[in-house]
């Protein structure tokens, strides 16, 4: 139940209406007809297009309903007490997702650094310039790491690691499962503070009723499970589903 003063899920959380789903199916069927070479091929293409549209609509509805249910449990005042919710993401899952993100960030930095180093080897560069380039590289790495998290949190609510582990970051009034860039930056800086006292800020997740760490409390965010997150595997499975018999 939503606490007093909390925001109800907004329109962006609501699943698509049946009329919108039907219109999408009609567009898919018309597109299939345009590319058909015979009546039999057209009928088969229409059935396949309708099946794919229904699978995509069902997936969108399930994900929207999950987000709406989670959003109802996000109070504006984060100090309010609530019963533990089963869909708040635990520490281990979040740590694995962060580890995946760290690998992506570091691997990208290594590849870019290697390319730049190979290019610079073609020229004779004084040692002083090498030192300056190393300092610039460190600054660029920090900016790249910060931009990685802030961009993904404020656009989709999920970093690639969170998408793989199927969880997302939400805040009060978050729309489409993401938070504002300002809140994302506050959360990132708070993650550094949470790590300073021997990672004590992260272990707060184990004892908080909504599994919030210090960074979640300071940024007024929660992390929820997103089992219906769309992935390439999910899309492939939807395409492979047998089409319903045409009446």
N, C-alpha and C positions, 0 to 999 in steps of 0.2 A: 504494500500500500504506500502511496506517495505521502511523504511528510508534509505538514503545512508549510506553505511558502515555496514548495518545489514546483518546477515547471513541468507541465504535461508534455508528452511527446508532440512535436510539431508535425506539420503536414509532410515534411520530407521523410518522416519515419514510416508513414502509412504505406501499406502495400498498394499496388496498382489496382484500379477498379476493374470489374468485369468488362465494362465497355471499352476501357483502354486496352485490355488484353485482347478482346475480340477484334478491335481495329488493327492491332499489331498483327494478328493472325491473317486478317484480310490482306494487309500489305505484303506479308510474306507469300501468300498464295498468288497474288497478282505478279509478284516478282518471279515466282516459279513458272507461271504461265508464259511470261515473256521469253524465257530461255528454252522452252520445250519445243521439240521438233515434231511430235506426233501426239494424238489424243491420249494414248496410253502413257507416254512419257510425261504428259502434262498432269494426268491423274496421279501418277506416282510421285511427281515433284510436289504436287499440292499436299498430299498426305504427309510426305516427309517434312515439308515446311511447317505444316500445322503441328506436327509432333514436336519439332524443335522449338516452336514458339510456346507451346504449352509447357514443355520442360523448363524453358527459361523463365516463364511467368511464375511457375510453381516455386522455382528457386528464389526469385526476387521476393515473392510473398513471404516465404519462410524466413529469409534473412531480415526483411523489414519488420516482421512480427517479433523476431528475437531482439532486434535493436529497440523496438518500442517497449517491450517488456523490461529490458534492462534500463532504459531511460526513465521509466516510471520509478525506479528505485534510486535515482540520483537526486538527493536533496540539495537545495541551494546552500543551506548551512551544513557544511561537511562534518560538523561536530555532533549532529543529531545521531541518536542511537537507532540502529535498525537490526533486524534479525539477519544472521548470516545468509547470504544468497549463494545457491549452488553454482551460479554462473559467473562468479567473480574468479578471475584467474589467479592461480597459486604461484608461489615463488619459483618453483622448479621450472614450470613451463615458461615463465617470463625470463628466467635466466638462460634457458636454451635459445629462446628467440633473440635475446640480446647477443648471445654468442654468435649466432648466425649473422646478425647485423655487423658485428665486429669483424668477422671474416670477410664480409663483402667490402667493408670500408678499407680494411688493410690490404686486401688483394688488389682493389682498384688503385690504391696509393702506390703499391709496389710496381704495378704495371706501368702507371704513368711515370713514376720515378725512373724506371728502367729505360723507357723510351727517351726521356729527357737526357739521361746520363749517356746513352749511346750517341745522341745528337751532339752533346757537348764534347765528346771525345774526339770529334772531328776537328776541334779547334784547340789552340793553345791558350788556356785560361789561367791567369795568375791565382795564387793560393788565396789572396784576399777576396777575390771574387767568388771562389769556391765556398769560403766561409759565409759570405753574404747570401749566396744561393741556398746554402743549407738552412740559414735562418728564415729565408723567405719560404722555403719548402715546409718548414715546421709550422709557420703561420698558415700557409695554404691548407695543410693537413687538418689543423684545428678548425678552420672555416669550413672545410669540406665535411668533416665529421658532424659539426653543428648543423650545417645545412641539410645533411642527410636526414637527421631525426626531425628537425623542425618542419621540413617540407613534407615528409610522409605523414607525420602526426596531424598537420594542419590541412592536408588535402584529402586523405583517405582514412585517417585514424589508425593506419596499420603500416609499419615498416615491412620490408620483405620478410624479415625474421618473424614478425608477428603474424603475417599472412600464412607463412608455412605452419606455424604452431597454432594458428586459428584463434587469435584474440585481438582485441582492439582497445584503444584508449578513448574514453568518453569524458565529457565535462558537462556541467549544467547548461542546458539549452543547446548542446552540441547538435549540429545538423549533419545528416548523412554520415554519422559515425566519426566525425573529426572535430578537432578543437581549433581555436584561433591561433595564428602564428605567435601572438604574444604569450598566450598560455602555454604553448608548446616550448617556447624559449625559457619561460620560467621553470617548467618541468625539467628541462635539460640541465639548467644551472643547479636546480635542487638535487638532481641525481649526483652531481659532484659533491654537494654537501652531505648527502646521505652516505657516500662512500668514505668520507674522511674519518669518522670514528669507528674504524675497523668494520665497515659495512653495516654498522648497527642500524642505520636508517632503512636499509633494505629488509632486515630481519623483523622490522615492525609489521611486515606483511603477514607473518605467522600469527600475530596476536590481534590484528585489527579485525573488526566485524565485517568490513567490506574489503579486506585484504589490501589495504593501502600502505605504501611505504611513506617515508618522510617526504619524498618528492611528490607523491600523489596528494598528500595533505596540503603541502604548500601551494601546489598548482590547482587544487580543487578538482582532481580528476579521479576516475576509477578505471580499472582494467577489467574487461569482461570477456568471457569466452565467446567466440564467434564461429560455432561449428558449421554454419552454412556459408562461410566465406567462399566466394567463387574462385576456383583455381583451374589451371589447365586440365587437371585430372577430372574435375567435376564436369567441365564442358565436354570432355571426351566421352565421359560416361553418359551424359545427356544425349549426345549424338548417337550413341550405340543403342539406346533404348528402343525396343521394337515399337513401330508405329501402331496405334490402335486401329482395329479393323474398321474400314470405312463403311457406314451403313448404306 
